[in-house]
Amino acid sequence: MKEIVLPRIVAVGIYNAQQAVKNRSVTQNRKTSMFEIELPIGEGGVSYMDTESVAIAEDMIICAKPGQVRHTRLPFKCYFIHMTVGEGELYDRLIKLPSYIAISDRSAFEELFKQICACYDTALDGDRLLLQSRVLELIYRLGFYTQESSYQSKTNHKETIEKVLAYIKTHLTEELSLSAVSEYASFSPIYFHNFFKKSTGMTLREYVEEQRFQRAVNLLFSRDMTLSEIAYECGFSSQSYFSCVFKKRTGMTPRQYVKELYRRYEK
């Protein structure tokens, strides 16, 4: 049996992101250096951890491990415990936990978090001993949860990327900046950039330019339109920029490209 190394309690309390983060809707991206266990108070925000994103709900516990990268879209309020644990049985239990755990007995966990907070706020030796026992009880209870208990995100990633791609195709004449599209997807710009590139193999800018180029090609062959009209219809800022993009991609101007394709077709 592995040795049980008691955790070192670094911080305990209630965290309110709206008070801690002024005039921002998203907390900064950061890499965790310890175990962070949180019980949300209220709903409404979104938690991002590594490649996962989950809508925050009261029927979950968030478990961040050392080395994970996380940030949160507000609002977010929670009970929290930050601790370090040396290698041993407790470390193994914590490191195996899902990042997001679905719980059915929230009231029991909330009472345990309240007791931990009460014990942490006193300097009495007896309460410090009780604090350790309550934290051990929390780790023990969490140890029963496995990956099957992982809280399923309310936003399925496959559905999200399909929704975003459909949005881009129907809004090519509008602003499709990283900030605008990530807001539509309810993701932070940093998380969305990584998520989009992983899903499509392209950055958002590359994908948007590809979609605008393909639409321009279709319009060149199917519509009797001026280059200015096509540029506007495809979301390019000007005819000159449209022609510049076209020549960079094909080595020809839009009209030369059409003539060359017709020439090849007529052979």
C-alpha positions in Angstrom: 0.0 0.0 0.0 1.3 3.4 -0.9 2.1 6.0 1.8 -0.5 8.5 2.6 1.1 12.0 2.5 -1.2 14.6 4.0 -2.0 17.6 1.7 -0.7 21.0 2.4 -3.7 23.4 2.4 -2.6 26.6 0.5 -5.9 28.5 0.4 -9.6 27.9 1.2 -12.6 30.1 0.8 -15.2 31.6 -1.6 -14.1 33.1 -4.9 -16.2 35.6 -6.8 -14.7 36.3 -10.2 -16.8 39.4 -10.8 -15.1 41.1 -7.8 -11.6 39.7 -8.5 -11.6 40.6 -12.3 -12.7 44.1 -12.9 -14.1 45.2 -16.3 -13.5 41.9 -18.0 -15.7 39.0 -19.1 -13.0 36.4 -19.1 -10.2 35.6 -16.6 -6.7 35.3 -17.8 -5.3 32.1 -19.1 -3.0 30.5 -16.5 -1.2 27.2 -15.8 -2.1 25.7 -12.4 0.7 24.8 -10.0 -1.4 22.8 -7.5 -4.7 20.9 -7.1 -7.7 23.2 -7.3 -11.1 21.8 -6.2 -14.1 24.0 -6.7 -17.9 23.8 -6.1 -19.8 26.4 -8.2 -22.2 28.7 -6.5 -24.8 29.6 -9.1 -24.6 29.1 -12.9 -24.0 31.1 -16.0 -20.3 31.1 -16.9 -18.1 28.7 -18.8 -15.0 26.9 -17.6 -12.1 26.1 -20.0 -9.4 23.6 -19.1 -6.9 22.4 -21.6 -9.1 21.3 -24.5 -12.3 21.0 -22.5 -15.0 23.6 -22.1 -18.1 23.1 -19.9 -21.0 25.4 -19.0 -20.8 26.0 -15.2 -23.5 24.4 -13.2 -24.2 23.8 -9.5 -24.4 20.0 -10.0 -20.6 19.7 -10.7 -17.3 19.9 -9.1 -14.3 21.3 -10.9 -10.9 19.5 -10.3 -7.9 21.2 -11.8 -4.5 19.4 -11.5 -1.0 20.8 -11.6 0.1 21.7 -15.1 -3.4 22.2 -16.6 -4.1 25.4 -18.4 -7.4 27.1 -17.5 -9.5 30.2 -17.6 -13.2 31.1 -17.0 -15.9 33.1 -18.7 -17.8 35.1 -16.1 -20.0 35.0 -14.1 -18.3 32.5 -11.8 -18.5 32.1 -8.0 -17.4 29.1 -6.1 -16.2 27.4 -2.9 -12.5 26.5 -3.5 -9.7 24.6 -2.0 -6.1 24.9 -3.2 -3.6 22.3 -2.0 -0.4 20.5 -2.8 0.0 16.8 -2.4 3.2 14.8 -2.5 3.3 11.5 -4.4 1.4 8.7 -2.7 -2.2 7.4 -2.5 -3.9 10.8 -2.2 -1.9 12.1 -5.2 -2.9 9.1 -7.3 -6.6 9.6 -6.4 -6.6 13.3 -7.2 -4.6 13.0 -10.5 -7.1 10.4 -11.8 -10.2 12.5 -11.3 -12.1 14.0 -14.3 -11.7 17.8 -14.7 -15.5 18.1 -14.4 -17.5 15.8 -12.1 -21.2 15.4 -12.2 -22.6 15.1 -8.6 -26.1 14.2 -7.4 -25.5 15.0 -3.7 -24.6 18.7 -4.0 -26.0 19.5 -0.5 -23.6 17.1 1.1 -20.6 18.5 -0.8 -21.7 22.0 0.0 -21.9 21.3 3.7 -18.4 19.7 3.6 -17.0 22.8 1.8 -18.6 25.0 4.4 -17.0 23.0 7.2 -13.6 23.2 5.6 -14.0 27.0 5.2 -15.0 27.3 8.9 -12.0 25.2 10.1 -9.6 27.2 7.9 -10.6 30.5 9.3 -9.4 29.7 12.9 -5.9 29.2 14.3 -7.0 26.6 16.9 -5.0 23.4 16.8 -8.1 21.3 17.1 -9.7 23.0 14.1 -6.5 22.6 12.1 -6.7 18.9 12.8 -10.4 18.9 11.8 -9.5 20.8 8.6 -7.2 18.0 7.5 -9.8 15.3 8.3 -12.5 17.2 6.3 -10.1 17.6 3.3 -9.3 13.9 3.5 -13.0 13.1 3.6 -13.5 15.3 0.4 -10.7 13.5 -1.4 -12.2 10.1 -0.3 -15.6 11.0 -1.6 -14.2 12.3 -4.9 -12.1 9.1 -5.3 -15.3 7.2 -6.2 -15.7 9.3 -9.3 -14.1 8.1 -12.5 -14.1 9.3 -16.2 -17.6 7.9 -16.5 -18.7 10.5 -14.0 -17.3 13.3 -16.2 -19.7 16.2 -16.6 -20.7 16.3 -20.2 -20.4 19.7 -21.8 -23.7 21.3 -22.7 -22.0 22.4 -25.9 -21.0 19.5 -28.0 -17.8 20.4 -29.9 -18.9 18.7 -33.1 -22.1 20.6 -33.1 -20.3 23.8 -32.2 -17.8 23.7 -35.1 -20.6 22.8 -37.6 -22.6 25.8 -36.3 -19.6 28.1 -36.6 -18.8 27.0 -40.2 -22.4 27.5 -41.2 -22.3 31.0 -39.6 -19.2 31.9 -41.5 -20.6 30.8 -44.9 -23.8 32.8 -44.4 -22.0 36.0 -43.1 -19.1 36.4 -45.5 -20.0 40.0 -46.1 -19.7 40.9 -42.4 -16.9 41.2 -40.0 -15.5 37.7 -39.2 -12.7 38.7 -36.9 -11.4 36.3 -34.2 -13.1 38.3 -31.4 -16.5 38.5 -33.3 -16.7 34.8 -34.2 -15.4 33.5 -30.8 -18.0 35.6 -29.1 -20.6 34.0 -31.4 -19.3 30.6 -30.3 -19.3 31.7 -26.6 -15.6 30.9 -26.4 -12.7 33.2 -25.4 -10.5 34.3 -28.4 -7.5 32.2 -27.2 -9.5 29.1 -26.7 -11.5 29.5 -29.9 -8.3 30.0 -32.0 -6.9 26.7 -30.7 -10.2 24.9 -30.9 -10.9 26.1 -34.5 -7.4 25.2 -35.8 -7.6 21.8 -34.2 -11.0 21.2 -35.8 -10.3 22.5 -39.3 -6.5 22.5 -39.7 -6.7 26.2 -40.5 -6.7 29.4 -38.6 -10.0 31.4 -38.7 -8.4 33.9 -41.0 -7.2 31.2 -43.4 -10.6 29.5 -43.4 -12.6 32.8 -44.0 -10.3 33.7 -46.9 -10.7 30.3 -48.4 -14.5 30.6 -48.2 -14.5 34.1 -49.7 -12.2 32.9 -52.5 -14.4 29.9 -53.4 -17.5 32.1 -53.4 -15.7 34.6 -55.7 -14.8 31.8 -58.1 -18.4 30.7 -58.3 -19.7 34.2 -58.9 -17.1 34.8 -61.6 -18.5 31.9 -63.6 -22.2 32.1 -62.7 -23.0 35.8 -62.5 -22.6 38.8 -64.8 -21.1 41.0 -62.1 -18.3 43.6 -61.9 -15.2 42.8 -59.9 -16.3 45.5 -57.4 -19.7 43.8 -56.9 -18.1 40.4 -56.5 -15.6 41.8 -54.0 -18.4 43.2 -51.9 -20.6 40.1 -52.2 -17.7 38.0 -50.9 -16.7 40.2 -48.0 -13.5 41.6 -49.4 -12.8 45.2 -48.2 -12.1 46.5 -51.8 -11.7 45.4 -55.4 -8.0 45.9 -55.2 -7.6 43.7 -52.1 -9.8 41.1 -53.8 -7.6 41.1 -56.9 -4.5 41.0 -54.7 -5.7 37.9 -52.8 -6.8 36.3 -56.1 -3.4 36.8 -57.8 -1.6 35.6 -54.7 -3.5 32.4 -54.7 -3.6 31.7 -58.5 -0.9 33.8 -60.0 -3.5 35.5 -62.2 -6.1 38.3 -62.0 -9.7 37.2 -61.6 -10.5 37.8 -65.3 -7.3 36.0 -66.5 -8.3 33.1 -64.3 -11.7 32.8 -65.9 -10.3 33.0 -69.4 -7.7 30.3 -68.6 -10.3 27.9 -67.3 -12.6 28.5 -70.3 -9.6 27.9 -72.5 -8.8 24.6 -70.8 -12.5 23.6 -70.9 -12.8 24.3 -74.7 -9.8 22.1 -75.6 
